[in-house]
Amino acid sequence: MKKLYLGLFIAASPICWAQSIDEIIVTASPFGHTQEELAGSINLIDEDELARSAASNLGEALSGQLGVVNSSFGPGVGVPVIRGQSGKRVEVLNDGMRVTDVSDTSADHAVSAEIGHIHQIEIIRGPATLRYGPGAIGGVVNLVERIPGEELEQGVSGSVSTIYNDNSSANTLAGEISYGFESFGLDASIVERDSGNISIPGLADHEADDRDETTEGYIANTDSESSSYALGAHGQYENIEWGLEFKNLDYQYGVPPGGHGHGHHEEEGEDHVEEEHGEEVFVRIDMQQQDVQSHLRIASPFEGIESMEIDLSRSEYEHTEIEIEEGEAELGTFFSLESTELSAEAVFGIGNWESYAGLSLSQEDFVADGEEAFVPPSETSNLGFYWVNHRDFEDFTFEFGARLDNQSIETAELSSIDDSSLNLSASLLYPFDDQAQIGFIVSRAERAPSAEELLADGEHIATNTYEIGDIDLENELSTNLELTYSYQGDFSVQASIFYNDFDSYLYEHDTELLFNHDLEEAGATGLAACSEESAFDDPEEAEEAVECFQYRQDGAKFFGVEAEATIPLSQEFSLRVWADRVRAELDMAGDVPRMPPTRVGTTLVYEKENWYSSLAFLQAADQDRPGENQEVTEGYTRLDAYVGYRLDNLNLYARLNNLTDEEIRNSTSFLREIAPEAGRSVILGLSYNF
């Protein structure tokens, strides 16, 4: 605990304070509001800050934000956890449209978004989340490529950049080019990534009885390779703004060995000598996604309507899990998801009220094929209506909204499963003066169970689990309260207290049972195919069996606090001090599993003329409330540094992550016992704008 508070006097993840955050328009607000004009707690990451993070995935890019951690499943997967919520409770969007993938189906599935194409990231909470879907209790992560109303830059412009990370010999090459002619523009961008196995301090599996059962100094099968490009056209003519974009992503990555008897490798100088012990199964994921997204916005189309906006997207996603055993590769489970989404919205005024209302339609065709297709093929359709109202009174600002959704899931074996959900949200923003204000948010969030939560029944080798759904699960319902405070003066302060009360929280429960193939061959399915270790005839078979996880419901309560202050120390120096904490308990089964730890950090920033540098310190406490049948995760201390120099259009920088080579095990990760985070990393970057 002493270390925890010591962090208040040193430094955390680098944050850009060169541009006041209230100058950035929140694109998730159709009224064009800034952060200070919204009651909800909002994280905004601009393009400069995003570049300084030198992150390779979304979870890494957001992990230094207040209330956000990375639920890593090895370096190939980076899924954000917001206030202890993830998966279906966090919507990931690209310019307001959902990113189509199966990242919320399993912890080893990556978010199919290349952050190298992104110019701004918004993490939104409060009534604005009603625009994007039901049950986004954790919040909405909006990846912004297009800024509404932004003027077209004339002529040719663009950038090229390269990044090298010595930890995994990772190389990133990115480029983008734009051409604007009067009211018409063309854009193209490309990002190429190539990374080897990540280096770590010590053993991957710190509880291994024998060093030959794990790897030392690195994590096997964590190399990755990706290629992504985007092509777009957009234009502005009088009161019309339109855009069309095509994106393609090819991504191959390895999942850290999660089974029994990990492969063992040794390196001597430049020669690589491989020694294998046991019969380790490596899993690699080969992902492809193609996405087409169109946008049309018309200002003042009719009397009484300020603007209308129509967005349409079509996405085709697939990935194959390739199983490699004793050098032999075999195609495993195949996942496919085709999605079509339409959103139409109108902004209008009623008296002194600003309002917007919208309709959203979506259809997803999901297919899983293979021996370990733990979720049956299904078709999910959703129809949603929402209405949000905003008004500035003399002494305060009030905003409220509602959203009604109907979800239908169809499978070959079952008739249609229909569920309706109602989401309500209201916020009040009260300014004390020109510098300080307080906000209050109350919401009712309801989410229908997903196809995997209802229908899962099968073994998943990548996560080493046997997953079991429950067709009788009810809608997840929660009542949520949040109190915020902000001050912008000689220094700045932001603080939040939040409380989520779930009537029926959906989660994966570790049953402490093992999947028994003998029972399966006898015709048993679901929980009936699981047994205690003593029920196995062969002890080796029991040792190799995967654990059974079952989707369950229970009442749950989440309580958390977040606070940060930015203090100018001089004309060149500023200091950010921050802390966040979340506690979550199930009514009947103790602590909610895989919650983030309490964190305290500081960032010391130096900025003068063309120089920008930072020293960052983060102290994470032990996660000693790991949940039923889960292991305690030890805390850690992390020190990072950054130095950058900008010369005209050229930007050079060096970033040093985990300077002390600390062993960091992430309490939100399923693989925390066998796959720690990366050790010391030296990252060199160069970018040129033209």
C-alpha positions, -999 to +999 in steps of 0.1 A: +000+000+000+029+024+006+041+018-029+006+026-041+006+061-027+043+066-035+031+067-071+015+101-065+049+117-064+065+102-095+048+096-130+021+071-154+013+069-191+021+099-212-008+123-219-008+152-244-015+184-227-004+207-255-040+211-267-067+217-242-091+188-243-122+210-244-111+222-279-119+187-293-154+182-306-170+149-294-182+134-326-205+110-307-226+141-298-247+152-329-249+187-314-212+192-318-206+195-280-172+196-264-163+175-233-171+204-209-207+206-223-215+169-214-223+155-180-208+121-186-172+112-179-155+112-213-120+101-224-107+118-256-075+107-272-063+129-300-040+120-329-008+132-313-015+113-281-024+082-300+009+084-320+028+088-288+014+056-274+030+036-302+004+009-295-002-020-319-038-027-308-068-010-292-064-024-257-028-011-256-038+023-269-064+028-242-047+011-212-033+044-199-067+061-198-086+067-166-108+037-158-096+016-188-073-015-188-063-039-214-077-075-212-048-090-230-047-126-244-011-123-255+001-093-276-020-103-306-052-095-287-061-062-271-096-057-258-105-027-236-120-032-201-139-001-189-147+001-152-146-037-150-169-042-180-160-057-213-174-079-241-211-072-248-211-043-223-186-022-243-195-012-278-166-006-302-175+016-331-158+030-362-172+064-371-204+055-352-209+021-368-202-011-349-169-029-356-179-064-368-159-092-354-162-120-328-140-104-301-169-106-276-173-144-283-140-154-268-111-138-250-086-150-277-104-131-305-089-097-314-108-066-321-107-062-359-098-025-360-064-012-372-057+018-350-031+030-375-061+044-396-076+062-366-073+100-359-092+103-326-107+079-300-137+087-278-148+068-248-184+079-241-207+073-211-241+087-204-272+094-226-251+097-258-245+059-257-281+053-265-274+061-301-253+030-305-271+000-290-285-015-259-267-024-227-234-004-232-230-002-195-192+001-196-194+027-224-189+032-261-154+033-277-157+053-309-128+051-333-129+083-354-115+085-389-139+112-402-146+144-383-181+157-392-181+191-408-143+192-412-132+212-442-117+194-471-079+201-473-070+211-509-043+195-529-021+166-519-013+158-483-003+128-463+022+111-440+046+082-437+058+066-405+078+037-392+081+022-357+106-004-344+101-022-311+132-041-299+112-063-274+097-084-302+117-071-332+084-056-343+083-033-373+054-011-383+052+008-416+022+032-422+013+057-449-016+078-459-023+102-487-052+125-494-062+146-524-087+174-522-101+193-552-127+219-544-156+199-528-143+164-535-116+143-518-099+110-521-080+091-493-058+060-491-039+046-462-020+014-455-005-002-423+019-031-422+030-048-390+054-077-383+063-089-348+082-118-333+077-135-299+076-110-270+103-109-244+095-112-207+114-113-174+116-148-161+093-177-168+061-175-187+043-199-163+056-188-129+041-218-112+057-244-135+072-273-115+098-278-142+115-252-164+111-276-193+073-271-190+074-234-199+095-208-217+120-185-201+127-150-213+099-150-239+064-164-246+063-189-274+038-185-303+032-148-298+045-136-331+021-118-355+017-103-389-009-079-403-017-059-434-044-033-437-055-008-462-083+017-466-097+036-496-122+064-494-139+091-512-159+120-497-173+153-506-192+184-495-216+204-516-237+232-501-258+214-474-247+179-482-218+159-468-211+123-480-185+096-478-177+061-489-149+039-475-136+004-481-113-013-457-094-046-458-076-063-429-055-095-429-042-105-395-024-136-384-013-140-347-005-167-322-021-174-289+002-181-259+003-218-251-024-222-225-024-259-220-003-284-202+034-291-209+044-259-226+070-261-254+105-252-243+130-233-265+165-222-259+185-195-277+223-193-279+237-163-296+224-160-331+217-198-334+182-209-325+181-244-309+147-258-304+139-285-278+103-297-274+091-315-243+056-330-243+030-326-270+021-289-269-007-277-292-001-242-306-030-222-318-027-196-345-055-174-358-058-163-394-082-134-397-096-115-426-122-087-427-136-065-455-158-036-446-177-010-467-191+020-449-211+049-464-222+082-448-247+109-459-255+140-439-279+167-451-281+200-432-316+216-430-334+192-453-368+202-441-383+230-421-378+222-384-351+196-391-315+208-385-299+178-401-304+142-412-278+115-412-278+081-428-251+055-423-249+021-440-222-005-435-216-040-447-189-062-432-176-097-439-154-112-412-138-146-409-110-164-391-096-198-388-080-213-358-050-234-369-038-260-345-001-270-347+011-301-329+045-316-333+051-294-363+019-306-380-006-279-389-043-287-390-073-265-397-094-262-365-125-241-360-137-217-386-156-186-376-176-164-400-197-133-394-215-113-420-231-081-408-253-054-424-262-023-404-283+008-412-286+039-390-308+069-398-310+099-375-326+134-374-315+164-353-343+189-346-355+214-321-387+214-300-391+248-283-359+253-263-349+217-265-323+202-288-333+167-298-322+138-320-341+106-328-330+076-348-336+042-361-311+014-363-314-020-381-288-047-381-285-083-391-256-107-383-251-142-398-228-162-376-212-195-386-188-216-366-176-249-382-152-275-369-147-299-341-146-271-316-174-250-329-187-242-294-215-219-306-240-231-333-246-211-365-272-184-358-288-153-374-293-123-351-315-094-361-319-062-341-343-033-345-338-002-323-354+032-318-339+060-297-347+096-288-324+119-268-332+155-257-309+182-245-316+217-230-295+244-215-315+261-186-304+293-169-286+274-141-280+239-154-281+216-184-304+186-186-303+157-210-324+125-211-332+098-236-347+064-242-340+034-265-362+004-273-347-026-290-360-060-302-335-088-308-343-121-326-319-151-327-326-179-351-308-213-354-314-244-373-322-264-342-343-239-323-372-216-332-366-179-330-356-165-296-370-130-293-362-105-266-370-068-261-350-044-240-356-008-228-327+015-220-332+049-202-307+076-193-307+111-179-280+136-170-278+169-151-249+193-155-247+221-129-219+248-132-208+264-100-190+291-120-170+295-152-145+270-140-162+243-119-192+221-126-208+189-112-227+163-132-251+135-123-261+106-145-288+079-138-296+052-163-314+019-167-295-005-189-310-037-203-293-062-226-306-094-242-284-125-239-262-131-269-261-163-290-230-176-272-244-169-238-276-188-247-263-216-270-226-223-263-218-260-259-183-272-268-146-273-263-125-242-272-088-252-274-075-216-277-088-207-242-085-243-229-121-243-217-154-261-223-180-234-226-216-240-217-245-216-224-280-216-209-311-212-231-331-200-200-310-169-193-330-137-188-322-102-199-293-085-181-307-055-162-288-028-142-295+005-126-265+029-128-256+061-110-226+084-116-215+117-100-188+137-118-169+169-109-146+189-131-126+221-127-107+240-154-086+269-140-050+274-131-050+236-129-076+210-139-094+183-120-118+155-131-133+130-107-161+104-109-179+081-085-201+054-101-224+026-090-239-002-111-266-025-095-273-056-116-305-076-111-292-103-134-255-101-142-243-125-169-208-140-165-187-172-171-185-192-139-156-216-133-173-248-122-141-265-111-152-295-132-133-309-161-146-318-196-148-357-197-146-372-233-160-405-219-192-388-208-194-370-241-191-403-260-219-417-239-241-389-252-238-363-224-237-326-233-233-294-214-226-296-177-235-333-178-203-339-198-182-325-170-169-343-139-145-340-110-109-351-115-116-383-094-141-395-120-115-400-147-102-436-152-069-423-166-050-398-145-032-385-176-065-378-193-077-358-163-044-338-163-050-329-200-087-322-197-099-286-201-120-268-174-157-263-177-170-227-177-208-221-176-227-189-183-247-179-152-267-151-138-265-134-104-272-101-088-240-079-088-229-046-076-200-025-091-187+005-072-158+027-084-140+060-081-117+078-107-098+110-103-071+129-121-055+164-117-032+182-141-010+208-125+012+233-145+046+234-126+062+260-149+060+272-185+076+239-196+066+214-170+032+199-160+022+171-137-007+147-140-018+127-110-045+101-113-061+070-096-089+046-103-105+017-085-135-006-090-150-032-067-175-058-079-194-084-060-219-111-069-248-115-046-244-152-042-209-161-054-185-136-040-163-113-061-168-109-099-138-126-116-111-108-136-115-073-122-088-047-128-066-037-098-066-004-080-041+019-098-023+051-089+000+070-112+016+103-122+030+117-154+056+144-155+056+162-189+082+186-204+072+205-235+092+234-250+093+245-286+100+214-307+106+191-277+081+168-259+091+144-232+075+126-203+083+103-174+055+080-163+050+059-132+022+035-125+016+015-093-010-013-095-021-030-062-026-067-057-059-080-070-067-101-039-104-103-047-100-125-079-134-142-078-146-177-070-120-204-080-096-178-093-060-170-083-048-138-066-028-115-090+002-096-076+005-059-081+033-043-101+052-011-106+057+002-141+080+030-153+078+044-188+095+073-206+091+092-238+111+118-257+102+133-290+115+161-313+096+177-341+115+195-369+092+211-395+073+182-409+096+155-394+089+139-360+114+117-342+108+099-309+119+072-286+096+055-261+108+032-233+081+009-218+085-010-185+120+004-179+126-018-148+117-050-167+089-056-141+070-089-142+034-077-149+005-101-148-028-086-158-057-096-135-082-091-163-065-117-185-075-154-187-038-162-192-023-141-164-007-172-148+010-183-180+015-152-201+027-120-184+029-086-202+059-076-223+092-068-204+114-039-211+108-024-246+127+003-265+105+018-293+119+041-319+096+060-343+098+084-372+071+102-391+070+127-419+040+148-429+036+165-463 
